[in-house]
Amino acid sequence: MTWAMTLAVLGEGSLALDDASTFSGRPRPTLRDLAREAGVSEITASRALRGEAHVLPETTARVQEAARKLGYVRNRLAGSLAGGPSNQVGVVLPSLANVVFPDVLKGLEEVLEEAGFHPVLGISNYDPDREEHLLEALLAWRPAAIVLASAGLSERGIALLRSANLPVVEIMDVDVEPIDMAVGISQTASGRAMAYYLSGRGYRRFAYVGHDIARDRRAGRRFEGFRSALAECGHALAGEMILQEPSSVTLGRTGTERLLAAMPERPDVIYYSNDDLAVGGMYHCIGTGLSVPADVALAGFNGLEIGQALPVPLTTISSGRHEIGRRAADQILRRLRGETVERKVDVGFTLLAGASA
């Protein structure tokens, strides 16, 4: 992947983008230098760099070769400040700590890059205040669109997006009403699906290990779906361990250890808020001699490759992360072309019946 990244916030003392020098002290090549090298006018050189159709192919090739020779980089911000179209798409994600959101980014970038757009990334760390700050900073650069996996939009964040007059795609979750468009899955339905599956497998004593679901609201909705479906099946949780820390494999191992130590009787099955934690739970079982699923069964969410590569492949739900990214990009491009698009796109999920439950 070649994600285009930038600092989302530029404070005082930042380099001006039209500064004609580099850190080496040598002059940065200008459009005038490029035009002289290619033997064309400045306006023709500019049009060739933008890929305008009425510039002859041989002229475009000559300008591009001159740009490579001089090390010239087009100042795209100048065009957007002058009212021209931006080729940047602002992306705000809560985390890059595991492969979930990088997979989404990969799908997003594949479609955007082909159309000449580039994602510009900000990480909120599941903090609504930081998310608001990132949105404000990204919108100041006049992006073509915004994609976000919200950490829980503040009122001002919502107002910023509603007044931005550009496509906004909220990803990962279609359980809530979007500001503009949403692409993802029903987190609630995925939790319910796992509860129905485990109940159907004959398990009766259920437990849950989760990370900070107060901050990760999608994980919270999965948990509520799981718990409500268990009740429909005549079951209740015999134990739960929710740790107020970001998700990780280590946290899953710690949470499993604490859960089992706190329960007077070992559960039949443990449902985890995601595969990171479930993999950590598997490591705990391996380390303490518990057989999975004979002694305790394990189930997760996300369908991560590491979970399927375990000696006992993880029972989980594949969340369609790559497809979510691609469909989000497609929604943006269709909207920019003036097409009518769906308000919500549910890509669906797949239950992976692994050997762990």
KEDREN-248608 format. One record per residue: residue in one letter; x, y, z of N, C-alpha, C in turn. Coordinates in steps of 0.2 Angstrom, whole numbers, padded with zeros to 4 digits, always signed. Layout:
% residues N
AXYZXYZXYZ ...
% end
This chain:
% residues 357
M+0004-0006+0000+0000+0000+0000+0004+0006+0000 T+0002+0012-0003+0005+0018-0003+0001+0023+0000 W-0001+0023+0006-0006+0028+0009-0003+0035+0009 A-0006+0039+0006-0004+0046+0007-0006+0049+0013 M-0001+0051+0017-0002+0053+0024+0001+0060+0025 T-0002+0064+0029+0000+0071+0031-0001+0072+0038 L+0002+0077+0041+0000+0079+0048-0006+0083+0047 A-0011+0081+0051-0018+0084+0051-0018+0091+0054 V-0013+0093+0058-0013+0099+0061-0007+0103+0059 L-0007+0109+0056-0001+0113+0055-0002+0119+0060 G+0003+0119+0064+0003+0125+0069+0007+0131+0066 E+0008+0136+0070+0013+0141+0069+0020+0139+0067 G+0023+0142+0063+0030+0140+0061+0030+0134+0056 S+0025+0132+0053+0025+0127+0048+0028+0130+0042 L+0031+0126+0037+0033+0129+0031+0028+0131+0027 A+0028+0136+0023+0024+0138+0018+0024+0134+0012 L+0019+0132+0009+0019+0127+0004+0022+0130-0003 D+0022+0137-0003+0025+0140-0009+0032+0142-0008 D+0035+0140-0002+0042+0142-0001+0046+0139-0006 A+0051+0142-0009+0054+0140-0015+0061+0137-0014 S+0062+0135-0007+0068+0132-0005+0067+0125-0002 T+0072+0121-0002+0071+0115+0002+0076+0115+0008 F+0076+0110+0012+0081+0109+0018+0088+0109+0015 S+0089+0107+0009+0096+0107+0007+0099+0114+0005 G+0094+0119+0004+0096+0126+0002+0096+0127-0005 R+0095+0121-0009+0094+0122-0016+0087+0124-0018 P+0086+0128-0023+0080+0131-0025+0075+0125-0027 R+0069+0125-0025+0064+0120-0028+0062+0122-0035 P+0062+0117-0039+0060+0118-0046+0053+0121-0046 T+0052+0126-0050+0045+0129-0051+0042+0127-0057 L+0035+0129-0058+0032+0128-0064+0035+0131-0070 R+0038+0137-0069+0042+0140-0075+0048+0136-0077 D+0051+0133-0072+0057+0129-0074+0055+0123-0078 L+0049+0120-0075+0047+0114-0079+0045+0116-0086 A+0041+0121-0087+0039+0123-0094+0045+0125-0098 R+0050+0128-0095+0056+0129-0100+0059+0123-0102 E+0060+0118-0097+0063+0112-0098+0059+0108-0104 A+0053+0108-0103+0048+0104-0108+0047+0108-0115 G+0049+0114-0115+0048+0118-0121+0041+0120-0122 V+0037+0121-0117+0030+0123-0117+0028+0129-0113 S+0022+0132-0114+0020+0137-0109+0019+0135-0102 E+0019+0139-0098+0017+0137-0091+0010+0134-0090 I+0005+0137-0094-0002+0135-0093-0002+0128-0096 T+0001+0127-0102+0001+0120-0105+0004+0115-0100 A+0010+0117-0097+0013+0112-0092+0008+0110-0087 S+0005+0115-0084+0000+0114-0079-0005+0110-0081 R-0008+0111-0087-0014+0107-0089-0011+0100-0090 A-0005+0099-0093-0002+0092-0094-0002+0088-0087 L+0001+0092-0082+0001+0088-0076-0005+0086-0073 R-0011+0090-0074-0017+0088-0072-0021+0083-0076 G-0017+0081-0082-0020+0076-0086-0026+0078-0090 E-0027+0084-0092-0032+0087-0096-0032+0084-0103 A-0038+0082-0105-0039+0078-0111-0037+0082-0117 H-0037+0088-0118-0036+0092-0124-0028+0093-0125 V-0024+0091-0120-0017+0092-0121-0014+0085-0125 L-0010+0087-0130-0008+0081-0134-0004+0076-0130 P-0005+0069-0131-0001+0064-0127+0006+0065-0127 E+0009+0067-0133+0016+0068-0133+0019+0074-0129 T+0014+0079-0129+0016+0085-0125+0016+0083-0117 T+0011+0079-0115+0010+0077-0108+0016+0073-0106 A+0018+0068-0111+0024+0064-0110+0030+0068-0109 R+0031+0073-0113+0037+0078-0113+0037+0081-0106 V+0031+0084-0104+0031+0087-0097+0032+0083-0091 Q+0029+0077-0092+0031+0072-0086+0038+0070-0086 E+0041+0069-0092+0048+0067-0092+0052+0073-0089 A+0051+0079-0091+0054+0085-0088+0053+0085-0080 A+0047+0084-0078+0046+0084-0071+0050+0079-0067 R+0051+0073-0070+0055+0068-0067+0062+0070-0067 K+0065+0073-0072+0071+0075-0073+0073+0081-0068 L+0068+0085-0067+0069+0091-0062+0068+0089-0055 G+0064+0084-0054+0061+0082-0047+0056+0087-0045 Y+0052+0089-0050+0046+0094-0049+0040+0090-0046 V+0037+0093-0041+0031+0090-0038+0026+0095-0038 R+0020+0093-0041+0015+0098-0042+0012+0100-0035 N+0011+0107-0035+0008+0110-0029+0000+0109-0029 R-0003+0104-0027-0010+0102-0027-0014+0107-0023 L-0011+0109-0017-0015+0114-0013-0016+0120-0016 A-0012+0123-0020-0013+0129-0024-0019+0129-0028 G-0021+0123-0031-0027+0123-0035-0033+0123-0031 S-0033+0119-0025-0039+0119-0021-0040+0126-0018 L-0035+0129-0016-0036+0136-0013-0038+0141-0018 A-0037+0140-0024-0040+0144-0030-0047+0142-0032 G-0049+0137-0028-0056+0135-0030-0056+0129-0034 G-0050+0126-0036-0050+0120-0040-0052+0114-0036 P-0053+0108-0040-0055+0102-0036-0049+0099-0032 S-0050+0096-0026-0045+0093-0023-0045+0086-0024 N-0039+0083-0024-0039+0075-0025-0038+0072-0019 Q-0039+0075-0013-0038+0072-0007-0044+0070-0003 V-0044+0064+0000-0050+0062+0004-0048+0061+0011 G-0051+0065+0015-0049+0065+0022-0052+0058+0026 V-0047+0055+0029-0049+0048+0032-0048+0049+0040 V-0053+0048+0044-0051+0048+0051-0053+0041+0054 L-0048+0038+0057-0049+0031+0060-0048+0031+0067 P-0050+0026+0071-0049+0027+0078-0042+0023+0080 S-0040+0019+0076-0034+0015+0078-0031+0012+0072 L-0024+0011+0072-0021+0006+0067-0017+0001+0071 A-0019-0001+0077-0016-0005+0082-0016-0012+0079 N-0021-0014+0075-0021-0021+0072-0023-0020+0065 V-0024-0026+0061-0025-0025+0054-0032-0024+0052 V-0036-0023+0057-0043-0021+0055-0044-0015+0050 F-0041-0009+0053-0042-0003+0049-0037-0003+0043 P-0031-0005+0044-0027-0006+0038-0030-0009+0032 D-0034-0015+0034-0037-0018+0028-0043-0014+0025 V-0046-0010+0029-0051-0005+0026-0048+0000+0022 L-0042+0003+0024-0038+0008+0021-0036+0005+0014 K-0034-0001+0014-0031-0005+0008-0037-0005+0003 G-0043-0007+0005-0049-0007+0000-0050+0000-0002 L-0050+0005+0002-0052+0012+0001-0047+0015-0004 E-0041+0014-0003-0035+0016-0007-0035+0013-0014 E-0037+0007-0015-0037+0004-0021-0041+0007-0026 V-0047+0009-0024-0052+0012-0028-0051+0019-0029 L-0049+0023-0024-0047+0030-0024-0041+0031-0029 E-0036+0028-0028-0030+0029-0032-0031+0028-0039 E-0035+0023-0041-0037+0022-0048-0041+0028-0051 A-0044+0031-0047-0048+0037-0049-0044+0044-0048 G-0038+0043-0046-0034+0049-0045-0035+0053-0038 F-0037+0050-0033-0038+0053-0027-0033+0049-0022 H-0032+0053-0016-0027+0050-0011-0030+0051-0004 P-0030+0046+0000-0032+0047+0007-0027+0050+0011 V-0029+0055+0015-0025+0058+0020-0028+0056+0027 L-0023+0054+0031-0025+0050+0037-0024+0053+0043 G-0029+0053+0048-0029+0055+0055-0031+0050+0059 I-0028+0049+0065-0030+0044+0070-0033+0047+0076 S-0039+0045+0078-0042+0048+0084-0041+0045+0091 N-0038+0039+0091-0037+0035+0097-0044+0034+0101 Y-0049+0034+0098-0056+0033+0101-0058+0039+0105 D-0055+0045+0104-0056+0051+0108-0061+0056+0104 P-0067+0057+0105-0071+0061+0102-0069+0068+0101 D-0065+0071+0106-0062+0078+0106-0057+0078+0100 R-0052+0073+0100-0047+0072+0095-0050+0071+0088 E-0055+0067+0088-0059+0066+0082-0061+0073+0079 E-0064+0077+0083-0067+0084+0081-0061+0088+0079 H-0056+0088+0082-0050+0092+0080-0047+0090+0074 L-0047+0083+0072-0044+0081+0066-0049+0083+0060 L-0055+0082+0061-0060+0084+0056-0059+0091+0054 E-0059+0096+0059-0058+0103+0058-0052+0104+0054 A-0046+0101+0056-0040+0102+0052-0040+0099+0045 L-0043+0093+0044-0044+0090+0037-0048+0094+0033 L-0054+0097+0036-0058+0101+0032-0055+0107+0030 A-0050+0110+0033-0047+0116+0032-0043+0115+0025 W-0041+0109+0023-0038+0108+0017-0042+0106+0011 R-0049+0107+0012-0054+0107+0007-0053+0100+0003 P-0054+0094+0007-0054+0088+0004-0060+0087-0001 A-0060+0082-0005-0065+0080-0009-0071+0077-0006 A-0069+0073+0000-0074+0069+0004-0070+0068+0010 I-0075+0065+0015-0072+0063+0022-0075+0056+0023 V-0070+0051+0025-0072+0045+0027-0070+0044+0035 L-0075+0042+0039-0073+0041+0046-0076+0035+0049 A-0072+0032+0053-0075+0027+0058-0075+0030+0065 S-0081+0033+0066-0082+0038+0071-0081+0035+0078 A-0077+0039+0082-0076+0037+0089-0082+0040+0094 G-0087+0042+0091-0093+0045+0094-0093+0053+0093 L-0096+0055+0087-0095+0062+0085-0098+0067+0090 S-0094+0072+0092-0097+0077+0096-0102+0081+0092 E-0106+0086+0095-0110+0090+0092-0107+0094+0087 R-0101+0097+0089-0098+0101+0084-0095+0097+0078 G-0093+0091+0080-0090+0087+0074-0096+0086+0069 I-0102+0084+0072-0108+0083+0067-0109+0090+0063 A-0109+0095+0067-0110+0102+0063-0105+0103+0058 L-0099+0102+0059-0093+0103+0054-0095+0099+0048 L-0097+0092+0049-0098+0088+0043-0104+0090+0039 R-0109+0092+0043-0115+0094+0039-0115+0100+0035 S-0110+0105+0038-0109+0111+0034-0104+0111+0029 A-0100+0105+0028-0095+0105+0024-0096+0104+0017 N-0102+0102+0015-0105+0102+0008-0100+0097+0004 L-0099+0091+0006-0095+0087+0003-0097+0080+0005 P-0096+0074+0001-0098+0068+0003-0094+0065+0009 V-0098+0063+0014-0096+0060+0020-0098+0053+0021 V-0094+0048+0022-0095+0041+0023-0093+0039+0030 E-0098+0037+0034-0096+0034+0040-0096+0026+0039 I-0090+0023+0041-0089+0016+0039-0089+0012+0045 M-0090+0005+0044-0090+0000+0049-0097-0002+0052 D-0101+0003+0052-0107+0001+0056-0113+0004+0052 V-0119+0000+0051-0125+0003+0048-0131+0003+0053 D-0129+0002+0060-0134+0002+0065-0137+0009+0067 V-0133+0014+0065-0135+0021+0067-0136+0025+0061 E-0140+0030+0061-0142+0034+0056-0136+0039+0054 P-0133+0039+0048-0127+0042+0046-0129+0050+0045 I-0124+0054+0045-0125+0061+0043-0126+0061+0036 D-0123+0057+0032-0123+0057+0025-0124+0050+0022 M-0119+0046+0022-0119+0039+0020-0116+0035+0025 A-0117+0028+0025-0114+0024+0029-0113+0017+0025 V-0107+0014+0026-0105+0008+0023-0102+0004+0029 G-0105-0002+0030-0102-0007+0035-0107-0013+0036 I-0107-0015+0042-0111-0021+0044-0115-0019+0050 S-0120-0023+0051-0124-0022+0058-0120-0025+0063 Q-0117-0021+0067-0113-0024+0073-0118-0028+0078 T-0123-0025+0079-0128-0028+0083-0130-0035+0081 A-0131-0036+0074-0133-0042+0071-0128-0047+0071 S-0121-0045+0071-0116-0049+0071-0115-0053+0078 G-0116-0049+0083-0116-0051+0090-0122-0056+0091 R-0128-0055+0088-0133-0059+0089-0132-0066+0085 A-0129-0065+0079-0128-0071+0075-0123-0076+0079 M-0118-0073+0083-0114-0078+0086-0117-0081+0092 A-0121-0077+0096-0125-0080+0101-0130-0086+0099 Y-0133-0085+0093-0137-0090+0091-0133-0096+0089 Y-0127-0095+0086-0123-0101+0083-0121-0105+0089 L-0118-0101+0095-0115-0105+0100-0121-0108+0104 S-0127-0105+0105-0132-0109+0108-0134-0115+0104 G-0134-0114+0098-0136-0120+0093-0131-0126+0094 R-0125-0124+0096-0119-0129+0097-0120-0133+0103 G-0125-0131+0108-0126-0134+0114-0122-0131+0120 Y-0119-0125+0119-0116-0122+0125-0121-0119+0129 R-0120-0119+0136-0125-0117+0141-0122-0112+0146 R-0116-0112+0147-0113-0108+0152-0108-0103+0148 F-0110-0097+0147-0107-0092+0143-0103-0087+0147 A-0098-0084+0144-0094-0079+0147-0091-0074+0142 Y-0090-0068+0144-0088-0063+0139-0081-0059+0142 V-0077-0058+0137-0071-0054+0138-0070-0048+0133 G-0070-0042+0136-0070-0037+0131-0065-0031+0133 H-0064-0027+0128-0059-0021+0130-0064-0015+0131 D-0061-0009+0130-0065-0003+0133-0071-0002+0128 I-0076-0005+0129-0082-0004+0125-0086+0002+0126 A-0084+0006+0132-0087+0013+0132-0084+0017+0127 R-0078+0016+0125-0075+0020+0120-0076+0017+0113 D-0076+0011+0112-0077+0007+0106-0084+0005+0106 R-0088+0010+0103-0095+0009+0103-0098+0003+0099 R-0094+0002+0093-0096-0004+0089-0095-0010+0093 A-0090-0011+0097-0089-0017+0101-0095-0017+0106 G-0097-0012+0109-0102-0012+0113-0109-0014+0110 R-0110-0012+0104-0116-0014+0101-0116-0022+0099 R-0110-0024+0098-0110-0032+0097-0111-0035+0103 F-0109-0033+0109-0110-0036+0115-0117-0036+0117 E-0120-0030+0116-0128-0030+0117-0132-0034+0113 G-0130-0035+0107-0133-0040+0102-0132-0047+0105 F-0126-0049+0107-0125-0055+0109-0129-0057+0115 R-0129-0052+0120-0132-0053+0126-0140-0054+0125 S-0143-0050+0121-0150-0050+0120-0152-0056+0116 A-0148-0059+0112-0149-0065+0108-0149-0071+0113 L-0144-0071+0118-0143-0076+0123-0150-0076+0127 A-0152-0071+0129-0159-0070+0133-0164-0074+0129 E-0165-0072+0122-0170-0075+0118-0169-0083+0118 C-0163-0085+0119-0162-0093+0119-0163-0096+0126 G-0164-0091+0131-0165-0094+0137-0159-0094+0141 H-0154-0090+0139-0147-0091+0143-0145-0084+0145 A-0141-0083+0150-0138-0077+0153-0130-0078+0153 L-0127-0073+0154-0119-0073+0155-0118-0075+0162 A-0114-0080+0162-0112-0083+0169-0106-0079+0172 G-0102-0075+0167-0097-0071+0169-0095-0066+0164 E-0092-0060+0166-0089-0056+0161-0083-0052+0164 M-0079-0050+0159-0073-0047+0161-0071-0041+0156 I-0073-0035+0158-0072-0030+0153-0066-0025+0156 L-0061-0025+0152-0055-0021+0154-0055-0014+0151 Q-0054-0009+0155-0054-0002+0152-0047+0000+0148 E-0045-0004+0144-0039-0003+0140-0040-0004+0133 P-0036-0002+0128-0037-0003+0121-0036-0011+0120 S-0039-0013+0115-0039-0020+0113-0032-0022+0111 S-0029-0028+0113-0023-0031+0111-0023-0038+0113 V-0018-0042+0110-0018-0049+0111-0016-0050+0119 T-0011-0046+0121-0009-0046+0128-0015-0045+0133 L-0020-0040+0131-0025-0039+0135-0030-0045+0135 G-0031-0048+0129-0035-0054+0129-0032-0060+0134 R-0026-0061+0134-0023-0066+0138-0024-0064+0146 T-0023-0058+0147-0024-0055+0154-0031-0056+0156 G-0036-0054+0152-0043-0054+0153-0045-0061+0154 T-0043-0066+0150-0045-0073+0151-0043-0075+0158 E-0037-0074+0159-0034-0076+0166-0038-0074+0172 R-0040-0067+0171-0044-0064+0177-0051-0067+0177 L-0054-0068+0171-0061-0070+0171-0061-0077+0174 L-0056-0082+0172-0057-0089+0174-0055-0089+0182 A-0051-0085+0184-0049-0084+0191-0055-0082+0195 A-0059-0078+0192-0065-0075+0196-0071-0079+0196 M-0072-0084+0191-0078-0088+0191-0077-0094+0195 P-0082-0096+0199-0082-0102+0203-0082-0108+0199 E-0085-0108+0193-0085-0114+0188-0083-0111+0181 R-0079-0115+0178-0076-0113+0171-0082-0113+0166 P-0082-0108+0162-0088-0107+0157-0087-0113+0152 D-0092-0114+0148-0092-0118+0142-0088-0115+0136 V-0090-0108+0136-0087-0104+0130-0086-0097+0132 I-0081-0094+0129-0080-0087+0130-0080-0083+0124 Y-0085-0078+0124-0085-0074+0118-0081-0068+0119 Y-0077-0066+0114-0073-0060+0115-0075-0054+0110 S-0073-0048+0112-0076-0042+0108-0072-0042+0102 N-0066-0045+0101-0063-0046+0094-0058-0052+0094 D-0055-0053+0088-0051-0058+0087-0044-0057+0091 D-0042-0051+0092-0036-0049+0096-0036-0052+0103 L-0042-0051+0106-0043-0053+0113-0043-0061+0113 A-0047-0064+0108-0048-0071+0107-0041-0075+0106 V-0037-0072+0102-0030-0075+0101-0026-0075+0108 G-0027-0069+0112-0024-0069+0118-0027-0074+0123 G-0033-0075+0122-0037-0081+0126-0034-0087+0124 M-0033-0089+0118-0030-0095+0116-0023-0096+0119 Y-0019-0091+0119-0012-0091+0121-0013-0093+0129 H-0017-0090+0132-0018-0092+0140-0020-0099+0140 C-0024-0102+0136-0026-0109+0137-0021-0113+0135 I-0017-0112+0130-0011-0116+0128-0006-0116+0134 G-0005-0110+0137+0000-0109+0143-0002-0112+0149 T-0008-0113+0150-0011-0116+0156-0013-0124+0155 G-0013-0126+0149-0014-0133+0148-0022-0134+0147 L-0026-0129+0146-0033-0130+0144-0034-0132+0137 S-0038-0137+0136-0039-0139+0129-0045-0135+0126 V-0044-0132+0120-0049-0129+0116-0051-0133+0110 P-0058-0135+0110-0063-0132+0114-0066-0137+0119 A-0062-0143+0121-0064-0148+0125-0065-0145+0132 D-0060-0141+0135-0061-0138+0142-0065-0131+0141 V-0063-0127+0137-0067-0121+0136-0067-0119+0128 A-0072-0117+0126-0073-0115+0119-0072-0107+0118 L-0069-0105+0113-0068-0098+0112-0071-0095+0105 A-0073-0089+0105-0076-0086+0099-0074-0079+0099 G-0073-0076+0093-0071-0069+0092-0075-0065+0087 F-0072-0060+0084-0075-0056+0079-0070-0053+0075 N-0070-0053+0069-0067-0049+0064-0064-0054+0058 G-0063-0060+0060-0060-0065+0055-0053-0063+0053 L-0049-0061+0058-0042-0060+0056-0038-0066+0054 E-0033-0065+0050-0029-0071+0048-0025-0074+0053 I-0023-0071+0058-0019-0074+0064-0024-0079+0068 G-0030-0077+0068-0035-0082+0071-0036-0088+0068 Q-0036-0088+0061-0037-0094+0057-0030-0098+0056 A-0025-0095+0058-0018-0098+0058-0016-0102+0064 L-0020-0101+0069-0019-0104+0076-0019-0112+0075 P-0016-0115+0079-0017-0123+0079-0024-0125+0079 V-0028-0121+0083-0035-0123+0083-0039-0116+0080 P-0041-0117+0074-0043-0111+0070-0049-0108+0074 L-0049-0101+0074-0054-0097+0079-0061-0097+0075 T-0066-0099+0079-0073-0097+0077-0074-0090+0078 T-0076-0087+0073-0077-0079+0073-0082-0077+0067 I-0082-0070+0066-0086-0068+0061-0082-0063+0057 S-0082-0064+0050-0078-0060+0046-0082-0054+0044 S-0079-0048+0045-0082-0042+0045-0082-0038+0038 G-0079-0041+0033-0079-0038+0026-0075-0032+0026 R-0069-0031+0030-0066-0025+0030-0064-0022+0024 H-0061-0026+0019-0058-0024+0013-0064-0021+0009 E-0069-0025+0009-0075-0023+0005-0078-0017+0007 I-0078-0016+0014-0081-0009+0016-0077-0004+0014 G-0070-0004+0013-0066+0001+0011-0067+0003+0003 R-0068-0003-0001-0069-0002-0008-0076+0001-0009 R-0081-0001-0005-0088+0002-0006-0088+0009-0004 A-0085+0011+0001-0085+0018+0004-0082+0022-0002 A-0076+0020-0005-0073+0024-0010-0078+0024-0016 D-0081+0019-0018-0086+0019-0023-0092+0024-0022 Q-0094+0024-0016-0100+0029-0014-0097+0036-0015 I-0091+0038-0013-0088+0044-0014-0088+0046-0022 L-0085+0041-0026-0084+0043-0033-0091+0044-0036 R-0096+0040-0035-0102+0040-0038-0106+0047-0036 R-0105+0049-0030-0108+0055-0027-0105+0061-0031 L-0098+0061-0032-0094+0066-0035-0096+0066-0043 R-0098+0061-0045-0101+0061-0052-0108+0063-0053 G-0111+0065-0047-0118+0067-0047-0123+0061-0047 E-0121+0055-0046-0126+0050-0046-0130+0049-0040 T-0135+0046-0040-0139+0045-0034-0136+0039-0030 V-0135+0039-0024-0132+0033-0020-0136+0031-0014 E-0135+0025-0012-0139+0023-0006-0136+0026+0000 R-0141+0028+0005-0139+0031+0011-0135+0026+0015 K-0137+0019+0015-0133+0014+0019-0132+0009+0014 V-0126+0006+0015-0123+0000+0011-0121-0005+0016 D-0125-0010+0017-0123-0016+0022-0120-0021+0018 V-0113-0022+0019-0109-0027+0015-0110-0034+0018 G-0113-0035+0023-0114-0041+0026-0108-0044+0030 F-0109-0050+0034-0104-0053+0037-0104-0060+0036 T-0099-0064+0038-0099-0071+0037-0097-0074+0043 L-0100-0079+0046-0098-0083+0052-0094-0088+0050 L-0088-0088+0053-0083-0093+0051-0083-0099+0057 A-0085-0104+0055-0086-0110+0060-0079-0113+0061 G-0075-0110+0065-0068-0113+0066-0069-0119+0071 A-0063-0121+0073-0063-0127+0077-0063-0125+0085 S-0063-0119+0086-0062-0117+0093-0069-0117+0097 A-0074-0118+0093-0081-0118+0097-0086-0121+0092 
% end
